[in-house]
Amino acid sequence: MRSGRLGVALLTMLVMLVAGCVQGGGQGTTPSRPPTRVQGADPALVQLAAGTLRGTVTSDRRVFAGIPYAAAPVGPLRFAPPAPAQGWAGQRDATRPGPRCIQDPAVDPEQGRNAAEDCLTLNVWTPPVSDELRPVMVWIHGGAFVGGSGDIYDAGQLAARGGIVVVTINYRLGTLGFLAHPALGADGDVGNYGLADQQAALRWVRDNIADFGGDPEKVTVAGESAGGMSVCDHLVAPESAGLFRAAILMSAPCQAQADLASASRRSLDYAAAVGCPVPAAAAACLRGLPVEELREPVWYFNIGSDELTGPVTGSALVPRAPLAAFGSGQAQSVPVLIGTNRDEFTLFVALRYLREGQRFTQADYPRLLAETFGPGAAAVGLHYPVGRYGGVAQAYSAAVTDGEFACVADRMAAELAEKAPVYAYEFNDREAPAPEVMRTLPFPVGASHSLELRYLFDVGGAPPLNAVQQRLSDEMLDYWSAFVRDGRPAVDGLPDWPGFDAAGPPSRMSLQPGGSRVNNGFALEHQCAFWAALKEK
């Protein structure tokens, strides 16, 4: 079966629609240390080795935004590993986020405004000052590796309610983050500049987070969608080892990543198209181009008419594809929280309706399945008949949700649980608030891709939660914070969340309004036995 790939334009538009553009600001034990006073008399000031920061303080949180964690990746540092950031004299204003990294112009809602190559900054959210070092969550944003930014995700609730430190980061995107032209490095050391940025941010956290009241020995790396795919890579990347003690994977189709050979071919074609056709001279040529010539992403995969870029496997930074490494027990042995949403793909189909005016008919169904599932399309069509689901959009969404999200996550959970504790979930609020425009659709969106983010972060662009959904949000904030604190989502007063047991039946938490509960029927509901058999053909 050919792997389905996420449509990059759809995913980026989805993240922007749901999240808006908010301007906000090892398994088990680690060595214990005595509490440390990390702050002086003024809680708005933090003294780093690089210089002094002045942030924003409210009654229940602090925010320090736009902090450089690496040098500007321009000139000779374009298409190169991130270099250390320079220090500064005096107080640096940390009340506003830095520029976003260069975005795909086709889906950039700000049309290039507030975006620049000099974008390697991060934002830190903390609880009020105390003598206790707090656990840390480093959040890697989604956006299909061509859009998004760390400042979209206002982590104030996690800091204030959860009592944890949250770091949200920018990293190079699109061509500037993932072009794998062989002239840009030797021995496969190409194509993962954005992923290397994330590693540099994790090292910055290790070296600096104690100055904000965070515990560098209790770091959890977390991400959703492209961010979750990045976490998969960090679980197997040798240079990421030791930079975190736990991981959170949310709606992460980690199978949809390019191998080095495929990415290199696409990158050679891309370079030729932008005026750098001679391989021997391509490195200097690409580094010398105006950034406007490189805003269009390099594409590595297709799903129907949509495309995806991203990290390159079989490379120096990611020697093995994550799923292959998980299956052979070669991932880091750390606790993992992993899950998907009940109706992941409905919003992608919805955006095709809204963006392109597409109205899928019965005659379109075989083509859609062939574009996504290749030789397995006929079997998928028989297993997901339109009549059972009430329409082509619903049947197609169900098939991609199950085959490319739910059952992939089920497989990853089972393989990772062989080495370390795994806690699995499904977000199942099928009335989750979606942007107003989605209410005009002829089919329900349900609990679709990215709609759970509203329950963990303060984001713009979506209607408010009702009282029952707010209680679910509080539950999720408490579960996620507990996992960051202790490596397990155990919260007094909430349902016990069992570990994932592949010898099972595998248990996962169904996060739903009216009270979350354990669900043992996930694999049956998403028809994972069918997808496993299809994969073997």
C-alpha positions in Angstrom: 0.0 0.0 0.0 1.2 3.5 -0.8 1.3 5.6 2.4 -1.2 8.5 2.4 0.3 11.9 2.8 -1.1 15.0 4.5 -2.0 17.9 2.2 0.3 20.7 3.3 -1.9 23.6 2.2 -4.8 22.0 4.0 -2.9 21.5 7.2 -1.4 24.9 7.3 -4.8 26.6 6.6 -6.3 24.5 9.3 -3.8 25.4 11.9 -4.2 29.1 11.1 -8.0 29.0 11.0 -8.3 27.1 14.3 -5.4 28.6 16.2 -5.4 32.1 14.7 -2.3 34.3 15.0 -2.1 35.0 18.7 0.6 37.5 19.6 1.3 36.2 23.2 3.8 36.6 24.5 14.5 8.6 30.3 12.0 6.8 31.9 11.6 6.9 35.6 14.0 8.8 37.9 16.5 11.6 37.6 19.0 12.8 40.2 17.4 15.0 42.8 18.7 18.5 43.7 17.9 20.9 46.5 15.5 23.7 45.6 17.1 26.8 44.1 16.0 30.4 44.2 15.9 31.3 40.5 14.7 34.8 40.5 15.6 38.2 42.0 13.3 40.8 43.4 11.8 41.7 40.1 9.9 38.7 38.6 9.8 40.4 35.2 13.6 40.1 34.9 15.6 37.0 34.2 19.4 37.0 34.0 20.9 34.5 31.5 24.5 34.0 30.5 23.6 35.8 27.2 22.1 38.9 29.0 19.1 40.2 30.9 15.5 39.7 29.7 12.4 41.8 30.7 9.2 39.9 30.3 5.5 40.2 31.2 4.1 39.3 34.7 0.5 38.8 35.7 -0.9 37.4 39.0 -0.6 33.8 37.9 2.0 33.6 35.2 5.1 35.1 33.5 5.9 35.3 29.8 9.2 35.9 28.2 8.9 36.1 24.4 11.1 36.4 21.3 14.3 35.0 23.0 17.0 34.0 20.5 18.2 30.4 20.9 20.4 30.4 17.8 22.1 32.8 15.4 20.2 34.2 12.5 20.4 31.4 9.8 21.3 33.8 7.0 24.2 34.2 4.6 26.6 31.2 5.1 24.4 29.9 7.8 21.5 29.4 5.4 21.1 25.6 4.8 23.5 25.0 7.7 23.2 23.7 11.3 22.1 26.4 13.7 25.0 28.4 15.3 25.0 29.8 18.9 23.1 33.0 19.4 25.0 36.2 20.3 24.5 37.8 23.7 23.3 41.4 24.2 24.1 44.3 26.5 21.5 45.8 28.8 17.9 44.6 29.1 16.4 42.8 26.1 12.6 43.4 25.6 11.0 40.0 25.9 7.4 41.2 25.9 6.7 40.4 22.2 7.3 37.3 20.1 9.9 37.4 17.3 9.2 37.1 13.6 7.7 33.8 12.3 10.0 31.7 10.0 9.4 32.1 6.3 6.0 30.6 5.4 4.4 29.0 2.3 3.0 32.1 0.6 0.0 30.1 -0.8 -1.4 29.6 2.7 0.2 32.4 4.8 -2.7 34.5 6.2 -0.3 37.4 6.9 1.1 37.3 3.3 4.7 37.5 4.4 4.3 40.1 7.1 6.0 39.4 10.4 8.1 36.6 8.8 11.8 36.6 8.3 14.8 34.3 8.0 16.0 35.6 11.3 13.4 33.7 13.2 15.1 31.3 15.6 13.4 32.4 18.8 11.4 30.9 21.6 8.8 31.9 24.2 8.8 30.8 27.9 5.7 30.6 30.0 6.1 30.1 33.8 4.0 30.0 36.9 4.7 32.7 39.5 8.2 32.7 41.0 8.9 30.0 43.7 11.8 28.2 45.3 10.8 25.0 43.4 12.2 24.1 40.0 9.2 23.2 37.8 9.0 20.5 35.1 9.2 21.7 31.6 7.2 21.0 28.4 8.9 22.1 25.1 6.1 22.5 22.5 6.9 22.0 18.7 4.2 23.6 16.6 2.3 22.0 13.7 1.6 23.5 10.3 2.9 20.8 7.9 6.5 22.0 8.2 5.6 25.1 6.0 3.5 27.3 8.4 2.8 28.2 11.9 4.9 29.6 14.8 5.4 29.1 18.5 3.6 32.3 19.5 0.2 30.9 18.2 0.1 28.7 21.3 -0.6 30.8 24.4 0.4 28.4 27.2 -0.7 30.5 30.1 -3.3 27.9 31.3 -0.7 25.1 31.3 1.7 27.3 33.3 -0.9 28.7 35.8 -3.2 25.7 36.3 -0.6 23.0 35.6 2.3 24.5 37.5 4.7 23.7 34.7 7.1 25.8 32.5 6.2 25.7 28.8 8.6 26.6 26.0 7.1 27.2 22.5 9.6 27.5 19.6 10.1 28.6 16.0 12.1 26.5 13.6 13.0 26.8 9.9 10.2 25.7 7.6 9.7 24.7 4.0 12.6 25.0 1.6 14.8 26.8 4.2 14.2 24.1 6.7 14.3 20.9 4.7 15.9 21.3 1.2 18.0 18.1 0.8 20.2 19.1 -2.1 23.4 16.9 -2.0 25.6 20.0 -2.5 24.6 21.4 0.9 26.4 18.7 2.9 28.4 15.6 2.9 27.5 12.0 3.9 23.7 12.6 4.0 24.0 15.6 6.4 21.3 17.6 4.5 17.6 18.3 4.6 16.9 18.6 8.3 17.8 22.2 9.2 14.5 22.7 10.9 14.9 19.6 12.9 18.4 20.7 13.9 16.9 24.0 15.1 14.5 22.0 17.3 17.5 20.2 18.8 19.3 23.5 19.4 16.2 24.8 21.2 16.2 21.7 23.4 19.9 22.3 24.2 19.1 25.9 25.0 16.4 24.7 27.4 18.9 22.3 29.1 21.4 25.1 29.6 19.0 28.0 30.5 15.7 26.9 31.8 16.7 26.9 35.4 17.0 30.6 35.3 13.2 30.7 34.6 12.4 28.3 37.4 12.4 25.2 35.1 14.0 21.9 35.9 16.4 20.9 33.1 16.3 17.3 34.2 12.5 17.1 33.8 11.9 18.1 30.2 9.1 16.7 28.1 9.1 17.3 24.3 5.7 17.6 22.8 4.0 18.4 19.5 0.9 18.1 17.4 0.7 17.1 13.7 4.0 18.2 12.1 5.2 18.9 15.6 4.3 15.3 16.7 6.1 14.0 13.6 9.1 15.9 14.8 8.8 14.3 18.2 8.9 10.9 16.5 12.2 11.9 14.9 13.7 13.1 18.2 12.8 9.7 19.7 15.2 8.1 17.1 17.7 10.8 16.3 21.1 10.1 18.0 21.8 13.8 18.7 18.4 14.2 20.5 19.2 11.5 23.1 19.4 12.9 26.6 17.6 16.2 25.8 14.2 15.1 27.2 12.9 12.5 29.6 9.4 12.0 28.2 7.4 12.7 25.0 3.9 13.6 23.8 2.7 12.7 20.3 -0.5 14.3 19.2 -2.1 13.4 15.8 1.2 12.5 14.4 1.3 10.6 11.0 5.0 9.7 11.5 5.0 7.4 8.5 4.7 10.3 6.1 8.4 11.3 5.9 10.7 11.4 2.9 13.8 9.2 2.5 17.1 10.8 1.5 17.1 9.5 -2.1 13.6 10.8 -2.8 14.2 14.1 -1.1 17.5 14.6 -2.9 15.8 14.1 -6.3 13.1 16.6 -5.5 15.7 19.1 -4.2 17.8 18.9 -7.3 14.7 19.7 -9.4 13.8 22.5 -7.1 17.3 24.1 -7.3 17.2 23.9 -11.0 13.8 25.6 -11.1 15.0 28.6 -9.0 18.1 29.1 -11.1 20.7 26.9 -9.5 20.9 23.9 -12.0 24.6 23.1 -11.7 25.1 20.7 -8.7 28.7 21.7 -8.1 27.8 25.4 -7.8 24.4 24.9 -6.2 25.3 25.5 -2.6 26.7 29.0 -3.2 23.9 29.8 -5.6 21.2 28.8 -3.2 22.7 30.7 -0.3 23.0 33.8 -2.5 19.4 33.9 -3.7 17.0 36.5 -2.3 14.8 34.9 0.2 11.7 35.7 -1.9 13.0 33.1 -4.4 12.8 30.4 -1.7 9.4 31.1 -0.2 7.8 28.3 -2.2 8.3 25.0 -0.3 10.1 22.0 -1.8 7.6 19.2 -2.0 8.4 15.6 -1.1 5.1 13.7 -1.0 1.6 13.9 -2.6 -1.9 13.0 -1.4 -4.2 13.7 -4.3 -3.6 17.3 -5.3 -1.9 18.2 -2.1 1.6 17.9 -0.9 3.9 17.6 2.1 7.5 18.5 2.9 9.4 17.8 6.1 12.2 15.9 7.8 14.4 13.5 5.7 15.0 10.0 7.0 18.0 7.8 6.2 20.1 11.0 6.7 22.8 11.9 9.1 20.4 13.4 11.6 17.7 10.8 11.3 19.4 7.5 10.3 16.3 5.4 10.4 12.6 6.2 9.7 10.8 6.5 13.0 8.3 3.6 12.4 11.1 1.3 11.3 13.1 2.2 14.4 10.1 1.8 16.7 9.4 -1.7 15.3 13.0 -2.8 16.0 13.2 -1.3 19.5 15.5 1.5 18.6 13.6 4.4 20.1 14.6 6.2 23.2 13.2 4.5 26.3 11.1 7.3 27.7 7.4 7.5 28.8 5.1 8.5 26.0 1.7 10.1 25.8 0.2 9.4 22.4 -3.2 9.9 20.8 -5.4 11.0 17.9 -8.7 12.6 17.3 -11.9 10.7 16.6 -12.5 12.3 13.1 -9.0 13.5 12.1 -9.5 13.9 8.4 -12.9 15.5 8.1 -11.5 19.0 8.4 -9.0 18.3 5.5 -11.9 17.4 3.3 -13.9 20.3 4.6 -11.1 22.7 3.6 -11.1 21.3 0.1 -14.8 22.1 -0.1 -14.2 25.6 1.2 -11.0 26.4 -0.7 -11.7 24.8 -4.0 -15.5 24.4 -4.1 -15.1 20.7 -4.4 -18.2 18.6 -4.0 -17.2 14.9 -4.1 -19.6 12.6 -5.8 -19.9 8.8 -5.9 -17.9 8.9 -9.2 -15.1 10.7 -7.4 -14.7 8.1 -4.7 -12.5 5.6 -6.6 -10.2 8.4 -7.7 -9.8 9.8 -4.2 -8.9 6.4 -2.8 -6.5 5.7 -5.6 -4.7 9.0 -5.1 -4.3 8.2 -1.4 -4.0 4.4 -1.1 -2.6 3.3 -4.5 -3.0 -0.4 -5.2 -5.0 -0.9 -2.0 -7.8 1.5 -3.1 -10.2 -1.1 -4.3 -10.0 -3.0 -1.0 -10.4 0.3 1.0 -13.5 1.1 -1.1 -15.1 -2.2 -0.3 -14.3 -1.8 3.4 -15.5 1.8 3.6 -18.7 1.9 1.4 -20.2 5.3 0.9 -23.7 4.1 2.0 -22.4 3.1 5.4 -21.1 6.6 6.1 -23.7 8.8 4.6 -21.7 10.3 1.8 -18.4 10.4 -0.1 -16.8 13.0 2.1 -17.6 11.0 5.3 -16.5 7.7 3.9 -13.2 9.1 2.6 -12.6 10.9 5.8 -13.2 7.8 7.8 -10.8 5.7 5.7 -8.0 8.2 5.9 -8.6 8.8 9.6 -8.3 5.1 10.3 -5.6 4.2 7.9 -3.2 7.1 8.3 -3.8 8.4 11.8 -5.7 6.1 14.3 -4.1 2.8 13.3 -0.7 4.2 12.8 -0.9 5.6 16.4 -2.1 2.3 17.6 0.9 0.6 16.1 3.3 3.1 17.4 1.8 2.8 20.9 2.2 -1.0 20.9 5.8 -0.8 19.7 6.9 1.9 22.1 5.2 0.1 25.0 7.7 -2.7 24.6 10.4 -0.5 26.1 8.7 2.2 28.3 5.3 3.2 29.7 2.9 4.4 27.1 -0.4 6.2 27.7 -2.8 6.4 24.8 -5.8 8.6 24.2 -8.5 9.6 21.7 -9.9 13.1 21.7 -13.6 12.5 21.3 -15.6 15.7 21.5 -17.5 15.5 18.3 -19.0 19.0 19.0 -15.6 20.6 19.5 -15.7 24.3 18.5 -14.5 24.9 14.9 -14.1 28.1 13.0 -17.5 29.7 12.0 -16.9 29.0 8.3 -17.0 25.2 9.0 -20.6 25.4 10.1 -21.7 25.9 6.5 -20.6 22.4 5.4 -23.0 19.7 4.3 -21.4 17.2 6.7 -20.3 17.3 10.4 -16.6 18.1 11.1 -16.7 16.2 14.4 -13.6 15.8 16.5 -11.2 16.6 13.7 -7.6 17.4 13.3 -6.2 20.1 15.6 -9.5 20.9 17.4 -8.2 19.5 20.6 -5.6 22.3 20.8 -8.3 24.8 21.9 -8.6 22.6 25.1 -4.9 23.0 26.0 -3.9 26.4 24.8 -5.5 29.8 24.6 -5.9 30.3 20.8 -7.9 32.7 18.7 -10.2 32.0 15.7 -12.5 29.5 17.4 -15.7 29.9 19.3 -15.5 29.6 23.1 -16.0 26.3 24.9 -19.3 25.7 26.7 -19.4 24.7 30.3 -19.2 21.0 29.7 -16.3 21.4 27.2 -14.5 23.7 29.7 -14.6 20.8 32.2 -13.0 18.6 29.6 -10.4 21.2 29.0 -9.6 21.3 32.7 -9.3 17.5 32.7 -6.9 17.6 29.7 -4.8 20.4 31.3 -4.5 18.4 34.5 -3.7 15.1 32.7 -1.0 16.7 30.4 0.5 18.6 33.3 0.7 15.5 35.4 2.4 13.6 32.6 5.0 16.4 32.3 5.5 16.4 36.1 5.7 12.6 36.7 5.8 10.8 33.4 2.3 9.4 33.9 -1.1 11.1 33.6 -2.3 10.4 37.2 -4.6 13.0 38.7 -6.5 12.8 41.9 -10.3 13.0 41.3 -10.1 12.0 37.7 -10.5 8.6 36.1 -7.4 6.4 36.3 -5.5 6.3 33.0 -4.1 2.8 32.5 -0.9 2.2 30.6 -1.1 0.9 27.1 -0.8 -2.9 27.1 -0.4 -4.4 23.6 -1.1 -7.9 25.1 -4.4 -6.2 26.0 -6.9 -5.4 25.1 -5.0 -2.2 24.7 -6.6 0.5 26.8 -6.7 4.2 26.0 -8.5 7.2 27.5 -11.4 8.6 25.6 -11.3 12.3 26.3 -15.0 13.4 26.0 -17.5 15.8 27.4 -19.4 14.6 30.4 -16.4 12.7 31.8 -13.5 10.9 30.2 -13.4 7.2 30.4 -11.2 4.2 29.4 -12.0 2.7 26.0 -10.9 -0.8 25.1 -12.5 -0.8 21.6 -10.4 1.7 19.7 -8.7 -0.8 17.4 -12.0 -2.4 16.5 -13.8 0.9 16.0 -11.0 2.1 13.6 -10.7 -1.3 11.9 -7.0 -1.6 12.6 -7.0 -5.3 11.7 -8.0 -4.5 8.2 -5.3 -1.9 7.8 -2.6 -4.2 9.2 -3.7 -6.9 6.7 -3.7 -4.4 3.8 -0.2 -3.2 4.7 1.1 -6.8 4.5 -0.2 -7.3 0.9 
